[in-house]
Amino acid sequence: MTGVGRTFLLLLLVLLLGGVIFLATWDAPPPQRQIEFTVPDDKLPR
Protein backbone atom coordinates (compact mmCIF):
# COMPACT_ATOMS: atom_id res chain seq x y z
CA MET A 1 0.00 0.00 0.00
CA THR A 2 1.38 3.38 -0.91
CA GLY A 3 1.96 6.22 1.51
CA VAL A 4 -0.98 8.17 0.09
CA GLY A 5 -3.30 5.19 0.41
CA ARG A 6 -2.18 4.50 3.95
CA THR A 7 -2.68 8.17 4.89
CA PHE A 8 -6.15 8.18 3.34
CA LEU A 9 -7.10 5.00 5.21
CA LEU A 10 -5.83 6.44 8.49
CA LEU A 11 -7.75 9.68 7.92
CA LEU A 12 -10.93 7.74 7.15
CA LEU A 13 -10.51 5.64 10.29
CA VAL A 14 -9.94 8.72 12.47
CA LEU A 15 -13.03 10.45 11.03
CA LEU A 16 -15.18 7.36 11.52
CA LEU A 17 -13.99 6.87 15.08
CA GLY A 18 -14.52 10.55 15.85
CA GLY A 19 -18.07 10.39 14.51
CA VAL A 20 -18.89 7.32 16.59
CA ILE A 21 -17.49 8.94 19.74
CA PHE A 22 -19.41 12.15 19.02
CA LEU A 23 -22.72 10.32 18.58
CA ALA A 24 -22.12 8.18 21.67
CA THR A 25 -21.47 11.19 23.92
CA TRP A 26 -23.80 13.81 22.41
CA ASP A 27 -26.71 14.76 24.69
CA ALA A 28 -29.37 15.31 22.04
CA PRO A 29 -32.21 17.59 23.17
CA PRO A 30 -35.67 15.98 23.35
CA PRO A 31 -38.49 17.20 21.08
CA GLN A 32 -40.11 20.40 22.35
CA ARG A 33 -43.69 19.64 21.36
CA GLN A 34 -45.91 16.60 21.66
CA ILE A 35 -47.02 14.93 18.45
CA GLU A 36 -50.33 13.07 18.36
CA PHE A 37 -52.11 11.57 15.40
CA THR A 38 -54.91 9.06 14.88
CA VAL A 39 -54.12 5.76 13.19
CA PRO A 40 -57.03 4.52 11.06
CA ASP A 41 -58.43 1.08 11.94
CA ASP A 42 -57.60 -0.33 8.50
CA LYS A 43 -53.87 0.31 9.15
CA LEU A 44 -53.85 -1.94 12.25
CA PRO A 45 -53.33 -5.72 12.04
CA ARG A 46 -56.27 -7.91 12.93
Distance bins in CASP14 RR format, pairs under 12 A and 6 or more apart:
PFRMAT RR
TARGET T0000
AUTHOR 0000-0000-0000
RMODE 2
METHOD distances of the structure
MODEL  1
1 7 0 0 0 0 1 0 0 0 0 0 0
1 8 0 0 0 0 1 0 0 0 0 0 0
1 9 1 0 0 1 0 0 0 0 0 0 0
1 10 0 0 0 0 0 1 0 0 0 0 0
2 8 0 0 0 0 1 0 0 0 0 0 0
2 9 0 0 0 0 0 1 0 0 0 0 0
3 9 0 0 0 0 1 0 0 0 0 0 0
3 10 0 0 0 0 1 0 0 0 0 0 0
3 11 0 0 0 0 0 1 0 0 0 0 0
4 10 0 0 0 0 0 1 0 0 0 0 0
4 11 0 0 0 0 0 1 0 0 0 0 0
5 11 0 0 0 0 1 0 0 0 0 0 0
5 12 0 0 0 0 1 0 0 0 0 0 0
5 13 0 0 0 0 0 1 0 0 0 0 0
6 12 0 0 0 0 0 1 0 0 0 0 0
6 13 0 0 0 0 0 1 0 0 0 0 0
7 13 0 0 0 0 0 1 0 0 0 0 0
7 14 0 0 0 0 0 1 0 0 0 0 0
8 14 0 0 0 0 0 1 0 0 0 0 0
8 15 0 0 0 0 0 1 0 0 0 0 0
9 15 0 0 0 0 0 1 0 0 0 0 0
9 16 0 0 0 0 0 1 0 0 0 0 0
10 16 0 0 0 0 0 1 0 0 0 0 0
10 17 0 0 0 0 0 1 0 0 0 0 0
11 17 0 0 0 0 0 1 0 0 0 0 0
11 18 0 0 0 0 0 1 0 0 0 0 0
12 18 0 0 0 0 0 1 0 0 0 0 0
12 19 0 0 0 0 0 1 0 0 0 0 0
13 19 0 0 0 0 0 1 0 0 0 0 0
13 20 0 0 0 0 0 1 0 0 0 0 0
14 20 0 0 0 0 0 1 0 0 0 0 0
14 21 0 0 0 0 0 1 0 0 0 0 0
15 21 0 0 0 0 0 1 0 0 0 0 0
15 22 0 0 0 0 0 1 0 0 0 0 0
16 22 0 0 0 0 0 1 0 0 0 0 0
16 23 0 0 0 0 0 1 0 0 0 0 0
17 23 0 0 0 0 0 1 0 0 0 0 0
17 24 0 0 0 0 0 1 0 0 0 0 0
18 24 0 0 0 0 1 0 0 0 0 0 0
18 25 0 0 0 0 0 1 0 0 0 0 0
18 26 0 0 0 0 0 1 0 0 0 0 0
19 25 0 0 0 0 1 0 0 0 0 0 0
19 26 0 0 0 0 1 0 0 0 0 0 0
20 26 0 0 0 0 0 1 0 0 0 0 0
22 28 0 0 0 0 0 1 0 0 0 0 0
37 43 0 0 0 0 0 1 0 0 0 0 0
38 44 0 0 0 0 0 1 0 0 0 0 0
39 45 0 0 0 0 0 1 0 0 0 0 0
END
